Amino acid sequence: MVDLSTAMTAAQGERRQRTQGGDREKKVRRTGRNLGLEAFDPVKHVHKERADTASMWLVLAFSLTITLLMRYVMMGSTDPDNSKILYILPLTCVFLLPSLHRTIMPERFVEHYGGGTWFKAAFLHTFTFLALSFLLVNPPFGDIAAPELANKWTVITDDGEDISYPHSMATSSSTLTWHTDGSPILAGDSWLLFGLMDNVNSDGAVVEVSREFQANETVRDDDISYWTNNSDRIANGTSTSNKTAPNLTPHGDLDQPFSIFLGTDLEEGTHVIVVRITEQGDPWENVQEYTWNLVVTSESAVQDNMSE
């Protein structure tokens, strides 16, 4: 016979042993390899760091080689109209990086490479190529941009005494309207004035200007002597709206001025002016083209403003 007190004591002891055993089992399950955690291996960590460093230098050397080939081999033999291939082809070389690593790197490094390595290598190659290519196609290593308009363009008239600007003054848009206030012609000599700026030197640019009116096209030559001999009159000229003369060369001596004679007593109508700028850049020829419209109208500017 077992009394009640002894039975309860034995049950509590058995329950305590069972609980302690369960805690030990839980502690075993929550530690070590059962949760995918491995002990830190300093030797293996050092080898992986060395493998990643070697991968970085390999990608940098690969990107530099690709960029130099693009700039000094492919670029010179590629038409500017097909220039997109110069960037698309080198960027697709990211798919060669895994094979490149497996071919060049020793086996002790390759075993540490995985998906994360290729992801980092792809980003490193992309941004290294873009940075180096931007550096090599701009001065002082290259020049792929033609000279462009320094500020604005305008057309003036010269009657031998005074220089006049149009009512709307100089403009950077494609259309310039000159109001003759009832006259069927734009009296006096008409000159096209503008300045060019370039990231290297606009003096080497060839500028061709043509004027088309009523299906008749004529080629006009630059006469820099007119700008040089009349620089003060050009700077002090006024418009029919009493505005001051515009600054066509805001960068001083860095801008190249151009003055082109358009004709005398231009007739009423639309005169299409085409300016083609050609420059021998590095490595190819740079071309820039502007198409401007000079509208000569006998209507007054006040009437036009009221109608608007």
C-alpha positions in Angstrom: 0.0 0.0 0.0 1.3 3.5 -0.9 -0.2 6.5 0.9 -1.4 9.6 -1.0 1.5 11.8 0.1 4.1 9.4 -1.3 2.3 9.0 -4.6 2.0 12.8 -5.1 5.7 13.3 -4.3 6.7 10.6 -6.8 4.5 12.1 -9.5 6.0 15.6 -9.0 9.5 14.2 -9.3 8.7 12.3 -12.5 7.1 15.5 -14.0 10.2 17.5 -13.1 12.5 15.0 -14.8 10.3 15.0 -17.9 10.3 18.8 -18.1 14.0 19.1 -17.7 14.6 16.5 -20.4 12.3 18.4 -22.8 14.2 21.7 -22.1 17.5 20.0 -22.9 16.0 18.6 -26.2 14.8 22.1 -27.1 18.2 23.6 -26.5 19.8 21.1 -28.7 17.3 21.7 -31.5 17.9 25.5 -31.4 21.6 25.5 -31.7 24.3 24.5 -34.2 23.9 23.0 -37.6 20.2 22.0 -37.0 19.3 25.7 -37.8 21.8 26.0 -40.7 24.3 27.9 -38.7 28.0 27.0 -39.0 30.8 27.9 -36.8 32.9 30.8 -38.0 36.0 29.7 -39.9 38.6 32.5 -40.0 40.7 30.7 -42.6 37.8 30.2 -45.0 36.7 33.8 -44.4 40.2 35.1 -45.4 40.2 32.9 -48.6 36.8 34.3 -49.6 37.9 37.9 -49.1 40.9 37.3 -51.2 38.7 35.7 -53.9 36.4 38.7 -53.9 39.3 41.1 -54.1 40.8 39.2 -57.0 37.3 39.3 -58.7 37.1 43.1 -58.3 40.5 43.7 -59.9 39.7 41.3 -62.7 36.5 43.1 -63.5 38.2 46.5 -63.4 40.9 45.3 -65.8 38.3 43.8 -68.1 36.2 47.0 -68.1 39.3 49.1 -68.9 40.2 46.8 -71.8 36.7 46.9 -73.2 36.5 50.7 -72.9 39.9 51.2 -74.7 38.9 48.9 -77.5 35.6 50.7 -77.9 37.3 54.2 -77.9 40.4 53.6 -80.0 39.4 50.6 -82.2 35.7 50.4 -82.8 34.8 54.1 -82.6 37.1 55.2 -85.4 35.5 52.7 -87.8 31.9 53.2 -86.8 29.5 55.7 -88.4 28.2 58.3 -85.9 24.6 57.3 -87.0 25.3 53.8 -85.6 27.0 55.0 -82.4 24.5 53.1 -80.2 26.4 49.9 -80.9 29.5 51.4 -79.2 27.6 51.3 -75.8 25.3 48.3 -76.3 28.0 45.8 -77.2 30.4 46.6 -74.3 27.5 46.5 -71.8 26.4 43.0 -73.0 29.9 41.8 -72.1 28.6 41.3 -68.5 27.4 37.9 -69.6 31.1 36.9 -70.2 32.1 37.6 -66.6 31.3 34.1 -65.1 33.2 32.3 -67.9 36.0 34.8 -67.6 36.3 34.1 -63.8 36.3 30.3 -64.3 38.9 30.5 -67.0 41.4 32.9 -65.4 40.9 32.4 -61.7 42.5 29.5 -59.8 40.2 26.8 -58.5 40.7 27.9 -54.8 39.0 31.2 -55.8 36.3 29.9 -58.1 34.9 27.7 -55.3 33.9 30.9 -53.4 32.1 32.5 -56.3 28.3 32.4 -56.7 25.3 34.4 -57.7 26.2 37.3 -55.5 29.6 37.5 -57.1 28.2 37.8 -60.6 25.7 40.4 -59.5 28.4 42.6 -58.0 30.7 42.1 -61.0 27.9 43.1 -63.4 27.3 46.4 -61.6 31.0 47.1 -61.3 31.6 46.5 -65.0 28.6 48.6 -66.1 29.5 51.7 -64.0 33.2 51.5 -64.7 32.6 51.3 -68.5 30.2 54.3 -68.4 32.6 56.4 -66.3 35.7 55.6 -68.4 33.9 56.0 -71.8 32.5 59.4 -70.7 36.1 60.4 -69.8 37.6 59.3 -73.1 35.1 60.8 -75.5 35.4 64.3 -74.0 38.3 66.8 -74.0 41.2 66.4 -73.6 41.0 62.8 -74.8 38.3 63.2 -77.4 35.7 65.5 -79.0 32.4 64.1 -80.3 30.3 67.3 -80.0 30.0 70.0 -82.7 30.0 73.7 -81.9 26.6 75.0 -81.0 24.8 78.3 -80.7 26.4 80.4 -77.9 23.2 82.2 -77.0 20.8 83.6 -79.6 20.7 84.5 -83.2 19.2 87.6 -84.9 19.0 89.5 -88.2 19.9 93.2 -88.4 19.5 95.8 -91.1 22.2 98.4 -91.9 21.4 101.5 -93.9 25.0 102.8 -93.8 24.4 104.9 -90.7 22.3 103.0 -88.2 22.0 99.4 -87.3 18.5 98.2 -86.4 17.3 95.0 -84.7 13.8 93.5 -85.2 11.0 94.3 -82.9 11.1 90.8 -81.3 14.9 91.1 -80.9 17.2 88.1 -81.0 15.7 84.7 -80.4 16.8 81.1 -79.6 13.7 79.7 -81.3 13.5 78.8 -85.0 11.4 81.8 -86.1 12.2 85.5 -86.1 9.5 88.0 -87.3 10.5 91.4 -88.7 7.7 93.9 -89.0 8.3 96.5 -91.7 5.2 98.6 -90.7 3.6 98.8 -94.2 6.7 98.5 -96.3 6.8 95.6 -98.8 10.6 95.2 -98.3 13.0 95.1 -95.4 15.0 98.2 -96.4 18.8 98.1 -96.2 21.4 95.4 -96.0 20.4 92.4 -93.9 22.9 90.5 -91.9 22.6 87.3 -89.9 24.4 87.4 -86.6 25.2 84.7 -84.1 28.0 83.2 -82.0 29.2 79.7 -81.7 30.6 78.0 -78.6 32.5 74.7 -78.3 34.1 72.5 -75.6 37.5 72.7 -77.4 37.8 75.5 -79.9 35.1 76.6 -82.4 37.7 78.3 -84.7 38.2 75.0 -86.5 34.5 74.7 -87.5 33.3 75.2 -91.1 30.0 77.0 -91.2 27.8 76.9 -94.4 24.8 79.1 -94.6 22.1 79.0 -97.2 18.9 81.2 -97.7 15.9 79.9 -99.4 13.1 82.2 -100.6 10.3 81.3 -103.0 12.1 78.1 -104.1 15.3 80.0 -104.8 18.2 78.9 -102.7 21.5 80.9 -102.4 24.6 80.1 -100.5 25.8 82.9 -98.2 29.5 83.3 -97.1 30.6 84.4 -93.7 32.1 87.9 -93.5 33.8 88.2 -90.1 35.2 91.6 -91.1 31.8 93.1 -90.9 31.4 92.1 -87.2 35.0 93.2 -86.5 34.7 96.6 -88.2 31.2 97.3 -86.8 31.5 95.8 -83.3 30.6 99.1 -81.6 27.6 99.8 -83.9 26.4 96.2 -83.4 26.7 96.5 -79.6 24.9 99.9 -79.6 22.2 99.1 -82.1 18.6 99.4 -81.1 15.4 97.7 -82.1 12.1 99.1 -83.3 10.8 98.5 -79.8 13.6 100.5 -78.2 15.3 97.5 -76.7 19.0 97.3 -76.2 21.2 95.1 -78.4 21.4 91.4 -77.4 24.6 89.8 -76.2 25.2 87.2 -78.9 28.6 86.1 -77.5 28.1 85.9 -73.7 31.4 83.9 -73.1 33.7 86.6 -74.6 36.7 85.4 -76.5 35.6 81.8 -76.0 32.7 82.3 -78.5 33.3 82.7 -82.2 31.1 85.4 -83.9 29.6 85.0 -87.3 28.2 87.7 -89.6 26.5 86.5 -92.9 25.2 88.9 -95.5 21.7 87.8 -96.5 20.9 90.4 -99.1 19.6 93.9 -99.7 16.0 95.0 -99.4 14.6 91.5 -98.6 11.1 91.0 -99.9 8.1 90.2 -97.7 7.6 86.6 -96.9 9.4 83.7 -95.2 13.1 83.3 -95.7 14.4 79.9 -94.6 18.0 80.0 -93.3 19.9 76.8 -92.9 23.2 76.8 -90.9 25.3 73.7 -91.2 28.3 73.4 -88.8 31.0 70.9 -89.5 34.0 70.2 -87.4 36.7 67.5 -87.5 36.5 66.1 -84.1 38.2 63.1 -82.4 37.7 60.5 -83.7 34.9 61.4 -86.2 33.5 64.4 -87.9 31.0 66.4 -85.8 28.0 68.0 -87.5 25.4 70.4 -86.2 22.5 71.9 -88.3 20.1 74.7 -87.5 17.0 75.7 -89.6 15.7 79.2 -88.9 12.8 81.1 -90.4 13.0 84.9 -91.0 9.5 86.2 -91.5 9.3 89.6 -93.1 5.8 91.1 -92.8 4.4 94.5 -93.6 1.9 94.3 -90.7 2.8 96.3 -87.6 3.8 94.7 -84.4 1.0 96.5 -82.6 -1.7 94.9 -84.8 -0.2 91.5 -84.3 -0.1 91.9 -80.6 -3.8 93.0 -80.6 -4.8 90.0 -82.7 -3.0 87.7 -80.3 
